[in-house]
């Protein structure tokens, strides 16, 4: 959408109470509606102070595994950010900024609108923005200038992608933000590629008592971050990446409820290294050589929930009358995370 169209859409929505369906992109308009439903008022941003230095240090220690996981991509993108007067930002699953790196000049300007470590950039705290909206929508998104809910953030152009663990739970978000006057049309593509690499590393060591199936429709893509990955325990799908689910035509809801035989035609293999899927497609792929590996570190969301996360799940379930799907959407996690929490309480 062009700048004039967005400004027209803002006037229609904020001043006239209309839904500007043609002048505002649908993900942005959905975010504006969520922000309004949460009680945010344009022109009256909430005063959400940053964490103290000791609180930020404690948070970083709790999120150290996420920070380590993402460090190569932060460093890789830092050069691009410096060249485009931008910053790369890592936030946790709660939208709290953990790290920023990039152009020092823009870092100081970004701090003036609270785009700095220790500040929450969820929609509930900061309105429509790439980090919070990517977490809320569970998808990559760019938010440019006046598409931000609060006018003071119109100086920013941001692109973010949520980081999903092998169970589909959001564990963080990666973002590139810069001055809106500069455009940054390539930023979302860079962020998506970086997150693909981050998520791919979560499958390197395998899973205890599981088999890992890697596949693609192009043999050259096997072994890269673009390959599809499915993980089976006792021939039941228990983990995956987005590409793997897309290749077999399933969503995260398929985890724990889908058998290998429902996805792969075990009787109709077309040749060595080829997989005939039950949906009729033929792919290139195969099982990890180590087959059923020994004990390895569990993926992030498979670990026991910290007390604060468990309390948040209980509160979300109570707010939605026990509706697991609604609670999962509010928290930005997959339903399986909540089901595991409930199983532990039995």
N, C-alpha and C positions, 0 to 999 in steps of 0.2 A: 504494500500500500504506500502511496506517496504521502509526503508530509502534510500537504493540504487536506488530504482525505482523512488522515488521522486526527488532525485538529478539528475538522468538522465532526468526526465521530465523537471526540471528547465533549464538544459542546452539546451534541445530541444526548449523550449519556449522562453527563454530570450536571448539565444545566437544564435540560428539558425532560429528563427521565425517559428517554426513548432508547430502543435497542438498535444501534447502528450496524445492522447485519451486513451491509454492503461496503461500508467504509472501514471496518475494523476486522482484523483477522479473527477467526473463530476461537483459537486458543487464548488470544488476548482478551476477547470479550468474555469468555468463560471465567477467566481470572478476575476481571473487573467485577463480575457478578459474585464470585466467591468472596472477594474482598468486601464488597458491600454487605453481603450476608453476615460477615464476621464483625460488622460494625465499624469498618474503616470509613473515614470521611475525607474526601478530597479537600486539600487545603489545610487539613489538621493532622499531620503525620504524628504517629505515636512516638513518644520519647522513650525509646528503648536504649538505655545506656549500655556501653560495652562492658564486658567482663573485666574485673580487675586483673592485674598482671598475674597474681597468684592463682586466680580462678582459671585464666586462660592457660597457664602452664599445666594445671591439673587436668583440664580438658584435653590438651594436646597429649598428655601422657596416656589418658584413657583411649585416645584415638591413634596411638602410635602405630598400630598395625596398618591402619588405613593410610597414614602419612607415608610409611615405608613403601607400601604397595604403589602409591601414586608418584613417588619422588622422581623416577626416571622421566615420566611424562611432564611433570612440572618443569624439570630442568630443560627438557627438549623444547617445550613451548616458550620458555623464557626468552630465548633469542628472538623468536617471532614477535613476541609481545613488545620487546624493547624497540624493534624496528618499526612497529606500528603505534607507538606511544600508548601501549595497553598494559594490562596486568593479567596474569593467570591466577586463578583463585581456586583453592580447594576448600569445600565445605563438607560438614558431616551430614548424616541423614536427617538431622534436625535443622538443617539450613544454617548452622553456626559456622562462620568463616574461621578456618584453622590457619591457613597460610596464604600469603600473596607474594608474587614475585613478578618482576618485569620492569617497566620504565619507571625510574625513580621520580621523575617529574609528575607523571600521572598518578603515582601512588599517593603523593601528597594531596593532589586535587581530589582523588577518590575518597581520602579520609575525611574530607570536608562534608561528604554526603554519607558518612558512616560506612563506606565500603572498605572495611579493614578487619583484621583478626579480632575475634571476641565479640562480634556483632551478629545478631541473628538476621538472616535474609529470607526467612519464611514469608509467605504471603501474609500471614496473620500479623507479622511484625512490621514488614516493610512494603506491603502491597505487591502489585504485579512487578515481577523482576525475573530475570532468566533463572537464577538459582532456585528461588522459591516456586516458580511456576513449573520448572522442569521436574521438581520433586512432586508437586501436586498432580501434574499430568502424567508422570512416569514416562516422559519422552523428551527427546532433544527439542530445544526451543531457543529462538533468538527474540529478544525484546529490544526494540529500537526507540530511542528518544521519547517522544510523547506517548508511546504505548505503555510506559510505566504508569502505574496507578497514580502516584504522587508526582506533581509537576516538578518538584525539585530534582527528581531523578531523570528528567528529560535530557540532561547533559550526558547521559550514559548510553552506550550501545553495547549490549551484553548477549552472550551466547553460552548456553550451558547444556550439559547432558547428565542425567542421573547415572550413577554407577551401581549396577545390580550385581548381587552375588549369585552363585549358581542355583540358589533356590528362588530367585526373583525378588528378593528383598532389597530395598534401596539402602546402600551403606554410605553413600556420599554423593557429591556432585562436583563436576569440574567445569570451570567457567573461564571465558576470556571477556574482559570488559575494557572499553576504551571510550574516548570522547565521541559523542554521537555525530559530531560534525565530520568525522573521518570515515564513516561508513562501516568498514570491517565485514564486508559481505562474505569473506572466506572463513570467518572465525568458526562458524558452526560446523563446517566440514572438518576442520582441524581438530576440534574438540571431540567429535564423534569418533574419528580415527584413534585419538589418544585413549578414549574410554574403551574402545574395542580391545586395544592392547592391554589395558589394565585388567579388564574382565577375563581376557584370555589367559593371563598368568595364573588366575585362580584355579585353572585346570591342569597345571603343569605336573603336579605330584600325584594326581589321582585321588581316590577316595578309598577309605578302608572298606574291604569286602564288596567292592564295586567294580564294574567294567565300564570303560570309557570308549564310546564310539565317536570317531571323528569323520566328517564327511563334507563334501562340497560337490557342485556340479562341474567344477573345473579342477582337475588334478593339481594344477599349479598352486592352487590356494590352500591345499592341505599343509598343515604345519604352520600356517600364518594366523593372524588374529581374525581373518575373515572366514575361517572354517567353522562349520557347525559342530557343536559338541553336545552329546547326550550321555548321561550317566545312568547306569542301571544297577540296581541292587536286587538280586534274586529275580532278574528279568522284569523288574518294575522300574519305570522311569522316576528317578528321584532328584535329578538335577539337570541343568542344561544352560546353554547360552541363548541369546535372542536369535542368532542365526540358525542354530540347530532347530529350535522350535518352528521358525519360519519355514525351513526346508521340509519339515514333516507336516506342516499345516496345523500346528497346535499352538496353544497359548500356555501361560504359566499355570493355568488351572489344570493342565494335564498331569502335573507332578503328583506322584503318589497314587494316581488313579489309572495309569495307562501302562499296559503290558508291552513288552518288546514286539510280540507278534501282532499287535494292533498297528504298529508303525512300519515294520520291516517284513516283507514277504519272504519268510524263511525257506519256502519251497521253490521260489522263482528267481534265484540269483542268475544274473545274466552272464557272469564271467568273473575271473579272478580280480579282486579289488573293486568289484561293482556291487552296489546295493540296489535291489528292487524294492521300492517302498509300496505299501499297501494302497497309496493314492495313485499309483501308476508311474511315478517318476523313477528314473534310474540315476543314481549318484555314484561318485567315486569315494571310497572310504574304507575304513576298517577299524578294528579294535586296537587299543594301546597294547604294545608288546608285552608289558608286564602283567596283563590280564587282571587278576584279582590281587591288588597290592596289599601291603601290610598297613599297620597303623600309621596314619599321616594326620597332619593338623587339619581339623575340621574347617570348612568354609566359615566365613565370618558369621553368617546368620544361623549356623547350626550349633554355635556355642551356646551355653546357658545364658539367658538374658540377664543383663545387669539389673539391679533392683529398680533403678529409675525407669528403665524401659518396661519392666514388668508392671510397674505402677501406671505407666502411661497406657499400656494395653488394657489394664483393668478399668481405667477411667474412660477410655474410648468405648469399650464394650458397654459400660454402664450408660454412657451418654446416648448410645444407639440401641438400647434395649436388648443387648446381647447379639445384635446383628454383626456377624463376623466380617462380612464383605464391606459394610459401611465403616466399621472400625478400621479395617485395613486401608481403605481409601483415605481416611482421615490421617492415619499415621504414616502413609507412604510405604507400607510393607506389603508383602504377599500374604494371602490368607493362611498359608501353611505356617508362617511364623506365629500367628495367633493360635492356630490349632495345636502347635507344639507347646505353647505356653499353657493352654488349657489342659493338655494331657499331663503336664507335670503337676498340675494342681489336683489331679484325681487321686 
